[in-house]
Amino acid sequence: MVGREKELAIHFVPGNCRLEEEEVNIPSRRVLVTGATGLLGRAVYREFKQNNWHAFGCGYRRARPKFEQVNLLDSDAVHHIVHDVQPHVIVHCAAERRPDVVENQPDAASRLNVDASRNLAKEAAAIGAFLIYISSDYVFDGTNPPYREEDIPSPLNLYGKTKLEGEKAVLENNLGAAVLRIPVLYGEVEKLEESAVTIMFDKVQFSNKSANMDHWQQRFPTHVKDVATVCRQLAEKRMLDPSIKGTFHWSGNEQMTKYEMACAIADAFNLPSSHLRPITDSPVLGALRPRNAQLDCSKLETLGIGQRTPFRIGIKESLWPFLIDKRWRQTVFH
C-alpha cells in the first residue's frame, strides 16, 4: 500500500491496443471514509484522494464496485477493514441523518449512530488512527445561538440525541478523536432527495403550482466540499500536532430559511419565485427542529482551517444537471 505498485494500463493507437504494467506512486498517508457512497462521504473521499492521500471508502447498499461493502453493525467486518487498511485517519460519515426516519426507527438509528460509532472509535484507538466523527448542529435546542464547542448540548429530537450519544461514545473510547459538528448540507447530489436543500428544486421549477416553504427555521446551508476540506485540513494538522482533538464546529455563514434558499435557487437559475409562499409558523408535523442552531466556527478559523463556498455559486454547480427546461441552461451558462 505504500511506495510504488504496479497497475495495468491500456495503450491504444489506431490499429494497435495493448495492456502494459506501469509503476504508479501510492501515497503513504492512508484514510478510510465510512459512508463513502453518501453525499458527504463522496466529497470527503474525493478531497483526500485529490490531495495525495491513499483513500479507501466503505459503504453498504451502494458500495460496489468502487468501495468496500462493510456492514458497520458487524464488529468483525469493521475490525477486518480497519486492520487491513491500517489508516492513519478515519472519517466517519455514515449515519442515519434524517430526523423523521430516526423518530420512526429509533432502535436501528441508535445502532448506527451510537453503537457503530463506539465500536469504530475502539478500533481506531487500537491502531492509533485519528478518528473524525461527523456530528450535527441538532445537538443544540436552537434557543441561544451562536453555539461554541463548549456550550451544553440540549437536543430537541431523537436524531440530535443519537448524534450526541455518538459523540460521547466516541470521545469516551478514543481520547484522541475529533467530533466535527456541521449543519444542513448540499452539494453534487445523485438525486435531489439526497439533501434537504436540493430536494426543493422541483418545487422551485414547477412554477405553475404554489408551494409552501418554511420561513421559520434559520439554517446555514453548507457545501459538502467545504466540510471535506475541513476534514482533510484537520487530519493534516493532526499529523503534525497530536493536541488537535476534541470537538469542532464548521458551517456556512449565510443564514437562510428554506423559503430564502428556494428564492436564492430560483434567482440563480433565472426562474420565477412568486409561486413560493413563506410559512412563518413553527412546523407542527415531524420531529421537533431547533429554531436557530448557528455554530460558532472561530476555533477552527483560529487554526487556519476552513473554506466557504457562496451559496448561489455552490447551489448552481449542484443543481444544473436537474434543470427540467433545458432552455434555461443557455441563459444561465452562456
Disulfide bonds with the S-S distance in Angstrom:
none
